Protein backbone atom coordinates (compact mmCIF):
# COMPACT_ATOMS: atom_id res chain seq x y z
CA UNK A 1 0.00 0.00 0.00
CA UNK A 2 1.43 3.42 -0.97
CA UNK A 3 1.40 5.68 2.13
CA UNK A 4 1.36 8.81 -0.07
CA UNK A 5 -2.06 7.89 -1.43
CA UNK A 6 -3.75 9.23 1.72
CA UNK A 7 -3.57 12.59 3.46
CA UNK A 8 -2.04 12.38 6.94
CA UNK A 9 -4.87 14.42 8.41
CA UNK A 10 -7.52 12.04 7.13
CA UNK A 11 -5.95 8.74 8.42
CA UNK A 12 -7.15 6.03 8.40
CA UNK A 13 -9.33 6.34 5.30
CA UNK A 14 -12.93 5.31 6.09
CA UNK A 15 -13.21 3.01 3.07
CA UNK A 16 -10.09 0.96 3.97
CA UNK A 17 -10.38 -0.35 7.55
CA UNK A 18 -7.24 -1.85 9.07
CA UNK A 19 -7.65 -5.31 10.60
CA UNK A 20 -6.34 -6.13 14.10
CA UNK A 21 -2.70 -7.17 14.28
CA UNK A 22 -1.77 -5.46 11.02
CA UNK A 23 1.98 -5.48 10.48
CA UNK A 24 2.70 -3.01 7.71
CA UNK A 25 6.16 -3.05 6.23
CA UNK A 26 7.82 0.29 5.47
CA UNK A 27 8.24 1.35 1.84
CA UNK A 28 11.61 0.80 0.13
CA UNK A 29 14.13 3.64 0.60
CA UNK A 30 14.37 6.10 -2.29
CA UNK A 31 17.45 5.61 -4.50
CA UNK A 32 20.10 8.30 -4.76
CA UNK A 33 19.29 10.90 -7.35
CA UNK A 34 21.48 10.98 -10.40
CA UNK A 35 19.61 13.75 -12.23
CA UNK A 36 17.58 16.81 -11.25
CA UNK A 37 14.16 15.79 -9.98
CA UNK A 38 11.46 15.68 -12.58
CA UNK A 39 8.19 17.01 -11.27
CA UNK A 40 4.81 15.74 -12.11
CA UNK A 41 1.93 18.17 -12.57
CA UNK A 42 2.07 21.97 -12.68
CA UNK A 43 5.35 23.46 -11.62
CA UNK A 44 5.32 26.36 -9.17
CA UNK A 45 1.89 27.79 -9.60
CA UNK A 46 1.87 28.86 -5.99
CA UNK A 47 5.32 30.44 -6.24
CA UNK A 48 4.77 32.33 -9.53
CA UNK A 49 4.06 36.04 -9.14
CA UNK A 50 0.61 37.18 -10.03
CA UNK A 51 0.40 39.35 -13.11
CA UNK A 52 -1.44 42.57 -12.64
CA UNK A 53 -2.92 44.37 -15.53
CA UNK A 54 -5.57 44.16 -18.09
CA UNK A 55 -6.26 41.05 -20.01
CA UNK A 56 -5.29 40.63 -23.62
CA UNK A 57 -7.57 42.39 -25.97
CA UNK A 58 -9.50 40.50 -28.50
CA UNK A 59 -7.77 42.27 -31.38
CA UNK A 60 -4.45 40.74 -30.32
CA UNK A 61 -2.78 43.84 -28.94
CA UNK A 62 -1.37 43.62 -25.46
CA UNK A 63 -2.13 46.19 -22.81
CA UNK A 64 0.59 47.44 -20.53
CA UNK A 65 1.41 44.96 -17.77
CA UNK A 66 -0.49 42.20 -19.62
CA UNK A 67 0.47 38.61 -18.80
CA UNK A 68 2.58 36.70 -21.29
CA UNK A 69 0.86 34.55 -23.93
CA UNK A 70 -0.44 31.19 -22.81
CA UNK A 71 1.95 29.43 -25.13
CA UNK A 72 4.84 30.51 -22.92
CA UNK A 73 3.33 28.89 -19.85
CA UNK A 74 3.71 25.18 -19.14
CA UNK A 75 0.79 22.99 -20.10
CA UNK A 76 -1.71 22.26 -17.38
CA UNK A 77 -1.92 18.75 -16.02
CA UNK A 78 -4.11 17.05 -13.53
CA UNK A 79 -3.33 17.92 -9.96
CA UNK A 80 -2.45 15.33 -7.40
CA UNK A 81 -4.68 14.11 -4.59
CA UNK A 82 -6.57 16.73 -2.68
CA UNK A 83 -4.82 18.10 0.38
CA UNK A 84 -1.22 17.33 -0.73
CA UNK A 85 1.33 20.11 -1.19
CA UNK A 86 1.56 21.67 -4.59
CA UNK A 87 4.92 20.00 -5.31
CA UNK A 88 4.86 16.19 -5.37
CA UNK A 89 7.83 13.98 -4.42
CA UNK A 90 10.38 13.37 -7.17
CA UNK A 91 9.78 10.48 -9.52
CA UNK A 92 12.29 7.61 -8.97
CA UNK A 93 14.84 7.40 -11.75
CA UNK A 94 15.40 3.66 -11.42
CA UNK A 95 13.94 0.87 -9.31
CA UNK A 96 16.35 -0.60 -6.82
CA UNK A 97 15.73 -3.64 -4.68
CA UNK A 98 15.45 -3.01 -0.98
CA UNK A 99 18.43 -4.66 0.78
CA UNK A 100 16.16 -5.40 3.75
CA UNK A 101 13.45 -7.17 1.75
CA UNK A 102 14.58 -10.71 2.66
CA UNK A 103 15.03 -9.68 6.29
CA UNK A 104 11.54 -8.14 6.44
CA UNK A 105 9.96 -11.28 5.02
CA UNK A 106 11.55 -13.46 7.72
CA UNK A 107 11.28 -11.11 10.71
CA UNK A 108 8.50 -8.55 10.07
CA UNK A 109 7.54 -8.28 13.76
CA UNK A 110 11.08 -7.60 14.92
CA UNK A 111 11.40 -4.46 12.82
CA UNK A 112 8.33 -2.68 14.13
CA UNK A 113 7.99 1.07 14.00
CA UNK A 114 9.63 2.96 16.84
CA UNK A 115 9.07 6.69 16.48
CA UNK A 116 10.79 6.83 13.10
CA UNK A 117 10.47 3.20 12.14
CA UNK A 118 13.42 2.02 14.22
CA UNK A 119 15.18 0.96 11.02
CA UNK A 120 18.31 2.94 11.60
CA UNK A 121 18.58 1.68 15.18
CA UNK A 122 18.45 -1.94 13.99
CA UNK A 123 20.92 -1.19 11.22
CA UNK A 124 23.37 0.29 13.69
CA UNK A 125 23.14 -2.78 15.96
CA UNK A 126 23.53 -5.32 13.16
CA UNK A 127 26.18 -3.47 11.19
CA UNK A 128 24.03 -2.98 8.08
CA UNK A 129 24.16 0.31 6.15
CA UNK A 130 21.75 2.92 7.50
CA UNK A 131 18.79 4.00 5.49
CA UNK A 132 18.09 7.70 4.79
CA UNK A 133 15.55 9.50 6.93
CA UNK A 134 11.99 9.44 5.64
CA UNK A 135 10.18 12.64 4.66
CA UNK A 136 8.22 14.33 7.47
CA UNK A 137 4.80 13.47 6.08
CA UNK A 138 5.76 9.77 5.78
CA UNK A 139 7.10 9.79 9.34
CA UNK A 140 3.81 11.29 10.55
CA UNK A 141 1.84 8.64 8.62
CA UNK A 142 3.92 5.74 9.93
CA UNK A 143 3.81 7.10 13.49
CA UNK A 144 0.03 7.10 13.40
CA UNK A 145 0.08 3.60 11.97
CA UNK A 146 2.31 2.41 14.82
CA UNK A 147 -0.06 3.89 17.39
CA UNK A 148 -2.97 2.08 15.73
CA UNK A 149 -1.14 -1.27 15.73
CA UNK A 150 -0.11 -0.96 19.38
CA UNK A 151 -3.70 -0.16 20.32
CA UNK A 152 -4.66 -3.71 19.25
CA UNK A 153 -2.43 -5.29 21.95
CA UNK A 154 0.45 -6.24 19.70
CA UNK A 155 2.91 -8.47 21.62
CA UNK A 156 6.06 -6.72 22.83
CA UNK A 157 9.28 -7.04 20.95
CA UNK A 158 11.53 -9.97 21.96
CA UNK A 159 14.64 -9.36 23.99
CA UNK A 160 17.95 -11.16 24.08
CA UNK A 161 19.89 -12.64 21.17
CA UNK A 162 16.71 -13.35 19.21
CA UNK A 163 15.84 -9.62 19.20
CA UNK A 164 18.39 -9.14 16.44
CA UNK A 165 17.37 -11.31 13.50
CA UNK A 166 20.58 -10.90 11.58
CA UNK A 167 22.65 -11.96 14.55
CA UNK A 168 20.30 -14.87 15.22
CA UNK A 169 20.56 -16.12 11.65
CA UNK A 170 24.35 -15.88 11.81
CA UNK A 171 24.46 -18.38 14.66
CA UNK A 172 25.33 -21.99 13.92
CA UNK A 173 22.38 -24.38 13.60
CA UNK A 174 21.50 -26.49 16.58
CA UNK A 175 22.98 -29.96 16.18
CA UNK A 176 21.78 -31.38 19.47
CA UNK A 177 24.30 -33.62 21.18
CA UNK A 178 26.12 -34.53 18.01
CA UNK A 179 29.78 -33.51 18.04
CA UNK A 180 30.86 -31.09 15.38
CA UNK A 181 33.94 -33.22 14.64
CA UNK A 182 35.06 -36.76 15.20
CA UNK A 183 37.22 -37.50 18.16
CA UNK A 184 40.71 -38.75 17.33
CA UNK A 185 41.04 -42.55 17.51
CA UNK A 186 42.52 -43.99 20.63
CA UNK A 187 44.62 -47.08 21.10
CA UNK A 188 47.22 -48.66 18.84
CA UNK A 189 46.92 -48.17 15.13
CA UNK A 190 45.70 -51.24 13.19
CA UNK A 191 48.31 -52.90 11.06
CA UNK A 192 47.81 -52.55 7.31
CA UNK A 193 46.25 -55.58 5.66
CA UNK A 194 48.44 -57.33 3.18
CA UNK A 195 47.11 -58.17 -0.22
CA UNK A 196 46.93 -61.60 -1.77
CA UNK A 197 44.53 -64.52 -1.94
CA UNK A 198 42.27 -65.33 1.00
CA UNK A 199 44.04 -67.34 3.63
CA UNK A 200 43.01 -69.65 6.43
CA UNK A 201 44.80 -69.97 9.79
CA UNK A 202 48.24 -68.46 10.21
CA UNK A 203 50.80 -70.30 8.17
CA UNK A 204 48.26 -72.37 6.23
CA UNK A 205 48.59 -70.37 3.00
CA UNK A 206 45.67 -70.05 0.57
CA UNK A 207 42.27 -71.29 1.65
CA UNK A 208 42.05 -74.87 0.43
CA UNK A 209 38.33 -75.14 1.15
CA UNK A 210 37.45 -73.01 -1.86
CA UNK A 211 37.40 -74.85 -5.17
CA UNK A 212 38.12 -72.96 -8.34
CA UNK A 213 36.45 -73.78 -11.67
CA UNK A 214 38.65 -75.63 -14.14
CA UNK A 215 40.18 -73.72 -17.00
CA UNK A 216 38.95 -73.99 -20.55
CA UNK A 217 41.97 -76.10 -21.42
CA UNK A 218 40.85 -78.59 -18.76
CA UNK A 219 37.35 -78.81 -20.23
CA UNK A 220 35.69 -75.99 -18.30
CA UNK A 221 32.31 -76.45 -16.65
CA UNK A 222 30.17 -79.03 -18.48
CA UNK A 223 26.41 -79.09 -19.03
CA UNK A 224 24.02 -81.88 -19.90
CA UNK A 225 23.44 -82.30 -23.63
CA UNK A 226 20.01 -81.96 -25.23
CA UNK A 227 20.10 -85.58 -26.34
CA UNK A 228 20.78 -86.75 -22.80
CA UNK A 229 17.97 -84.65 -21.33
CA UNK A 230 15.55 -85.73 -24.05
CA UNK A 231 16.19 -89.42 -23.36
CA UNK A 232 15.96 -89.12 -19.58
CA UNK A 233 12.69 -87.16 -19.82
CA UNK A 234 10.83 -90.10 -21.36
CA UNK A 235 8.57 -92.33 -19.33
CA UNK A 236 10.44 -95.07 -17.41
CA UNK A 237 9.65 -98.72 -18.06
CA UNK A 238 10.52 -101.86 -16.09
CA UNK A 239 12.75 -104.64 -17.27
CA UNK A 240 11.43 -108.24 -17.21
CA UNK A 241 14.79 -109.54 -15.96
CA UNK A 242 17.58 -107.96 -13.90
CA UNK A 243 19.99 -105.93 -16.04
CA UNK A 244 23.73 -105.47 -15.59
CA UNK A 245 24.75 -102.14 -14.10
CA UNK A 246 28.01 -100.18 -14.21
CA UNK A 247 28.45 -98.73 -10.69
CA UNK A 248 31.03 -95.93 -10.23
CA UNK A 249 31.84 -95.15 -6.58
CA UNK A 250 33.60 -92.10 -5.12
CA UNK A 251 35.89 -92.35 -2.09
CA UNK A 252 36.33 -89.17 -0.02
CA UNK A 253 33.06 -88.00 1.56
CA UNK A 254 31.22 -91.03 0.18
CA UNK A 255 32.92 -94.08 1.64
CA UNK A 256 35.68 -92.50 3.75
CA UNK A 257 36.74 -89.28 5.50
CA UNK A 258 40.37 -88.11 5.51
CA UNK A 259 41.00 -85.76 8.45
CA UNK A 260 44.38 -84.56 7.15
CA UNK A 261 44.58 -84.81 3.39
CA UNK A 262 47.86 -82.95 3.03
CA UNK A 263 49.92 -84.25 5.95
CA UNK A 264 48.68 -87.85 5.94
CA UNK A 265 46.49 -88.46 2.87
CA UNK A 266 46.23 -92.23 3.36
CA UNK A 267 44.82 -91.97 6.87
CA UNK A 268 41.01 -92.24 6.78
CA UNK A 269 37.87 -93.27 8.65
CA UNK A 270 35.48 -95.61 6.82
CA UNK A 271 31.77 -95.03 6.72
CA UNK A 272 29.59 -97.54 8.61
CA UNK A 273 28.69 -100.63 6.54
CA UNK A 274 31.38 -99.88 3.95
CA UNK A 275 32.93 -103.34 3.89
CA UNK A 276 29.69 -105.38 3.36
CA UNK A 277 28.44 -102.81 0.88
CA UNK A 278 31.58 -103.08 -1.27
CA UNK A 279 31.50 -106.84 -1.11
CA UNK A 280 27.91 -106.90 -2.40
CA UNK A 281 28.37 -104.29 -5.14
CA UNK A 282 31.65 -105.67 -6.50
CA UNK A 283 30.35 -109.23 -6.64
CA UNK A 284 26.94 -108.26 -8.10
CA UNK A 285 27.59 -105.44 -10.57
CA UNK A 286 30.44 -104.15 -12.68
CA UNK A 287 32.17 -101.74 -10.28
CA UNK A 288 34.96 -99.15 -10.51
CA UNK A 289 36.45 -96.54 -8.16
CA UNK A 290 36.78 -92.94 -9.42
CA UNK A 291 38.20 -90.27 -7.14
CA UNK A 292 39.69 -86.80 -7.66
CA UNK A 293 42.55 -87.57 -5.28
CA UNK A 294 46.02 -88.35 -6.54
CA UNK A 295 46.38 -91.83 -8.11
CA UNK A 296 48.80 -93.18 -5.51
CA UNK A 297 46.51 -92.16 -2.65
CA UNK A 298 43.46 -93.65 -4.39
CA UNK A 299 45.19 -96.99 -4.84
CA UNK A 300 46.43 -97.03 -1.25
CA UNK A 301 42.97 -96.34 0.18
CA UNK A 302 41.27 -98.83 -2.16
CA UNK A 303 43.64 -101.63 -1.20
CA UNK A 304 42.76 -101.11 2.46
CA UNK A 305 39.02 -100.87 1.88
CA UNK A 306 38.41 -103.77 -0.48
CA UNK A 307 38.87 -107.32 0.65
CA UNK A 308 41.86 -108.87 -1.14
CA UNK A 309 39.73 -111.80 -2.27
CA UNK A 310 37.56 -109.56 -4.44
CA UNK A 311 40.14 -106.90 -5.25
CA UNK A 312 40.72 -108.36 -8.68
CA UNK A 313 37.00 -108.09 -9.48
CA UNK A 314 37.22 -104.30 -9.55
CA UNK A 315 37.03 -103.06 -13.12
CA UNK A 316 39.23 -99.96 -12.66
CA UNK A 317 40.63 -97.55 -10.08
CA UNK A 318 40.85 -94.01 -11.43
CA UNK A 319 42.49 -91.03 -9.82
CA UNK A 320 43.09 -87.36 -10.56
CA UNK A 321 45.14 -88.08 -13.65
CA UNK A 322 42.03 -89.24 -15.55
CA UNK A 323 40.15 -85.91 -15.48
CA UNK A 324 42.10 -84.35 -18.33
CA UNK A 325 43.36 -81.41 -16.23
CA UNK A 326 46.23 -79.15 -17.17
CA UNK A 327 49.35 -79.19 -15.03
CA UNK A 328 48.28 -76.01 -13.23
CA UNK A 329 44.74 -77.27 -12.54
CA UNK A 330 46.10 -80.61 -11.47
CA UNK A 331 48.18 -78.98 -8.72
CA UNK A 332 45.51 -76.41 -7.75
CA UNK A 333 42.32 -77.13 -5.89
CA UNK A 334 39.85 -77.01 -8.77
CA UNK A 335 36.41 -78.52 -9.10
CA UNK A 336 36.54 -81.87 -10.88
CA UNK A 337 33.63 -83.03 -13.05
CA UNK A 338 32.99 -86.69 -13.65
CA UNK A 339 31.91 -86.86 -17.26
CA UNK A 340 30.42 -90.31 -17.78
CA UNK A 341 31.10 -90.04 -21.50
CA UNK A 342 34.80 -90.38 -20.70
CA UNK A 343 34.04 -93.70 -19.00
CA UNK A 344 31.81 -94.94 -21.78
CA UNK A 345 34.42 -94.12 -24.42
CA UNK A 346 37.18 -95.96 -22.61
CA UNK A 347 38.11 -99.19 -24.37
CA UNK A 348 38.68 -101.29 -21.25
CA UNK A 349 35.42 -100.18 -19.67
CA UNK A 350 33.46 -100.57 -22.89
CA UNK A 351 34.59 -104.19 -23.33
CA UNK A 352 33.59 -105.12 -19.79
CA UNK A 353 29.84 -105.45 -20.42
CA UNK A 354 28.91 -109.05 -19.49
CA UNK A 355 26.38 -109.34 -22.33
CA UNK A 356 28.52 -107.64 -24.97
CA UNK A 357 26.45 -104.47 -25.00
CA UNK A 358 27.58 -100.89 -24.42
CA UNK A 359 27.55 -98.85 -21.25
CA UNK A 360 25.47 -95.71 -21.51
CA UNK A 361 22.98 -93.65 -19.55
CA UNK A 362 20.49 -96.48 -19.43
CA UNK A 363 22.68 -98.75 -17.28
CA UNK A 364 25.31 -96.59 -15.50
CA UNK A 365 25.07 -95.33 -11.89
CA UNK A 366 27.39 -92.85 -10.16
CA UNK A 367 27.48 -92.81 -6.32
CA UNK A 368 28.87 -89.55 -4.98
CA UNK A 369 28.27 -86.94 -2.26
CA UNK A 370 28.48 -83.97 -4.66
CA UNK A 371 25.79 -83.08 -7.16
CA UNK A 372 28.15 -80.66 -8.90
CA UNK A 373 30.48 -83.45 -9.98
CA UNK A 374 27.63 -85.09 -11.94
CA UNK A 375 26.68 -81.89 -13.75
CA UNK A 376 26.97 -83.46 -17.21
CA UNK A 377 24.75 -86.51 -16.35
CA UNK A 378 22.60 -85.46 -13.37
CA UNK A 379 20.00 -88.23 -13.74
CA UNK A 380 22.56 -91.00 -13.30
CA UNK A 381 23.65 -89.87 -9.84
CA UNK A 382 22.88 -91.39 -6.45
CA UNK A 383 23.68 -88.45 -4.21
CA UNK A 384 24.24 -89.39 -0.57
CA UNK A 385 25.05 -87.17 2.42
CA UNK A 386 28.70 -86.34 2.93
CA UNK A 387 30.48 -88.43 5.55
CA UNK A 388 32.33 -86.25 8.09
CA UNK A 389 34.24 -89.02 9.88
CA UNK A 390 31.99 -89.76 12.85
CA UNK A 391 32.57 -93.48 13.22
CA UNK A 392 30.10 -93.82 16.06
CA UNK A 393 27.22 -92.44 14.01
CA UNK A 394 24.40 -94.91 13.68
CA UNK A 395 23.44 -94.51 10.08
CA UNK A 396 22.27 -96.91 7.42
CA UNK A 397 22.87 -94.85 4.27
CA UNK A 398 24.81 -97.57 2.43
CA UNK A 399 22.19 -100.27 3.09
CA UNK A 400 19.60 -97.93 1.56
CA UNK A 401 21.82 -97.53 -1.48
CA UNK A 402 22.06 -101.30 -1.65
CA UNK A 403 18.27 -101.55 -1.90
CA UNK A 404 18.04 -98.73 -4.44
CA UNK A 405 20.59 -100.42 -6.72
CA UNK A 406 18.48 -103.55 -6.75
CA UNK A 407 15.50 -101.45 -7.86
CA UNK A 408 17.51 -99.84 -10.65
CA UNK A 409 18.59 -103.19 -11.98
CA UNK A 410 14.95 -103.91 -12.79
CA UNK A 411 14.55 -100.80 -14.95
CA UNK A 412 14.92 -100.59 -18.69
CA UNK A 413 16.52 -97.10 -18.41
CA UNK A 414 17.94 -96.00 -15.09
CA UNK A 415 18.16 -92.30 -16.09
CA UNK A 416 14.42 -92.13 -16.72
CA UNK A 417 13.61 -93.78 -13.39
CA UNK A 418 16.13 -91.73 -11.39
CA UNK A 419 14.79 -88.50 -12.85
CA UNK A 420 11.30 -89.26 -11.56
CA UNK A 421 12.37 -91.17 -8.44
CA UNK A 422 15.72 -89.83 -7.22
CA UNK A 423 17.44 -91.39 -4.22
CA UNK A 424 16.52 -89.77 -0.89
CA UNK A 425 18.40 -90.95 2.15
CA UNK A 426 16.30 -91.62 5.24
CA UNK A 427 17.87 -90.82 8.58
CA UNK A 428 17.13 -92.94 11.61
CA UNK A 429 13.99 -91.84 13.36
CA UNK A 430 12.46 -90.29 10.23
Residue, then its C-alpha position, 0 to 999 in steps of 0.5 A: x500500500x502506498x502511504x502517499x495515497x492518503x492525506x495524513x490528516x484524514x488517516x485512516x481512510x474510512x473506506x479501507x479499515x485496518x484489521x487487528x494485528x496489522x503489520x505493515x512493512x515500510x516502503x523501500x528507501x528512495x534511490x540516490x538521485x542521479x539527475x535533477x528531480x522531474x516534477x509531475x503536474x504543474x510546476x510552481x503555480x503557488x510560487x509564480x508572481x501574479x500578473x497585474x494588468x488588463x487582459x489581452x484584448x480581443x484584437x491581439x494587442x497587449x495592454x501594458x502589464x499584460x500577462x505573457x501569452x499562454x503558449x509561454x506557460x507550461x501545459x496544465x496537467x491534472x493535480x495530485x490528490x486533494x490536500x497534498x502540497x503543490x509540489x509532489x515527491x520526485x519520480x524515482x529514476x530507477x527501481x532498486x531492490x530493498x536490501x532489507x526485503x529478505x530480512x523483512x519477510x523473515x522477521x516482520x515483527x522484529x522491525x516494528x515502527x519505533x518513532x521513526x520506524x526504528x530501522x536505523x537503530x536496527x541497522x546500527x546494531x547489526x552493522x548494516x548500512x543505514x537507510x536515509x531518513x523518511x520525509x516528514x509526512x511519511x514519518x507522521x503517517x507511519x507514526x500514526x500507523x504504529x499507534x494504531x497497531x499498538x492499540x490492538x495489543x500487539x505483543x512486545x518485541x523480543x529481547x535477548x539474542x533473538x531480538x536481532x534477527x541478523x545476529x540470530x541467523x548468523x548463529x550456527x544451527x542447533x545440532x543437538x548432542x552430536x559432536x561437530x567433529x570426530x574425536x581422534x582414535x585412541x589405542x594402537x593403530x591397526x596394522x595394514x592388511x596385506x594383499x593376496x589370496x584369501x588365507x586360512x589360519x596363520x601359516x596355512x597359506x591359501x584357503x584350500x576349502x574353496x574350489x576354483x572352476x577348471x580352465x577352458x583347457x581342462x574342459x571348463x564347466x560341463x552341461x548336460x546335452x540336449x540328447x541326454x535330457x531328451x532321453x531321460x525325460x521319457x517315461x520309465x519302463x521296467x525290465x522283465x529280468x535284472x539288467x547289468x549295471x556299471x556302478x562308479x563309486x567315489x571315495x572321499x566324503x562317500x565311503x571315507x573321510x580323511x582328516x588330514x589330506x595334506x599331511x597324511x592323505x592315506x589316513x582315513x575313517x570308513x563309513x559304517x557298513x562300507x565293507x559289506x556294501x563293497x562286497x555286495x556291489x563288486x560281486x553283483x555289478x560291474x564296479x569301478x572306483x573314481x576319485x579326484x585324489x592323486x592316483x597313488x593315494x586312491x590306490x592305497x585307500x582302495x587296497x585297504x578298503x576292499x577285501x583282497x579276495x575280491x580286489x581283482x573283481x574291480x574293473x578300474x581304479x581311477x584317480x586325478x590323472x584321468x580328469x584331463x586337467x592341465x598341469x596347473x589345474x592338477x596342482x591347484x584345488x579345482x572342481x573336478x567333473x565326472x563326465x560319464x562319456x569319458x568312461x563310456x568311451x574308454x576301451x577297457x570299460x566298454x569291453x567289460x559289459x557281461x552281455x557284450x552291449x555298451x555302457x550308456x545312460x540307461x545302465x550306469x550309476x554314479x554314487x557320490x556326495x556332490x551333485x556338482x560333480x555329476x553336472x553333465x549326467x545329473x540323472x545317473x547320480x545317487x547323491x548321498x550325504x557327505x560323511x564327516x568321519x563320525x565313526x560312532x554315528x548310527x546310520x544306514x545310508x549304504x544299506x539304503x543304497x544297496x536296496x536302491x541299486x536292486x530297484x535300478x537293476x529292474x529298470x529298462x533305463x535308469x536315467x528315466x527312473x532316477x529323474x522321476x524317483x531320485x534317491x533320498x536318504x532316510x535318517x534314523x527316526x524319520 
